[in-house]
Amino acid sequence: MEDLALGGSVQTVHMFIRSDGPVFIIKIKYREFVGRNTLGELSRILERGNGVRIILESEVDLGDALKALWNVFGRDRVEQVGRMDIVVSRAREDEVRNIKIRDRALDISNKINELAARIIPEGFRIRSVTKGAGVMTFIAAEDPITEEWKEIASRMEGGD
């Protein structure tokens, strides 16, 4: 999760492994970020005496936020002081709030797919993916996926 900067986005991960099947099921519940593109929507912004402190809700936004702030204020005024904290010197909250960090909404489900692909054991070539609001379920097996496994996946925690 850390490699994909998903630490603040993934809420729960539940896995079911049956070696005699063999089947591997993983259900990942995550926060979606649809339609959120400005710093005001993606963070808390606190005025400080000589600037602002930006506390991002998710690591997913860190790279884009830094690039956008560097473009507006320059690298010398923007400092990453924590994993998800940025300080901009000589700036006001109203200058920062509406800065757009990307042109279109981020689809976090692509990164969740990549996370699951990294977790699922090699050799499990047959896969089924089910997506709901903020939850994705992956079933991976060597043999065709059975109805029993689909039922197990639907009952797993992490869903609605």
Secondary structure, DSSP 8 states (H G I E B T S, - for coil): -TTTT-TTTEEEEEEEEETTTTEEEEEEEE---TT--BHHHHEEEEEETTEEEEEES-GGGHHHHHHHHHHHH-GGGEEE-SSSEEEEET--HHHHTT-BS-SS---THHHHHHHHHHHS-TT--EEEEEEETTEEEEEEESS---HHHHHHHHHSTT--
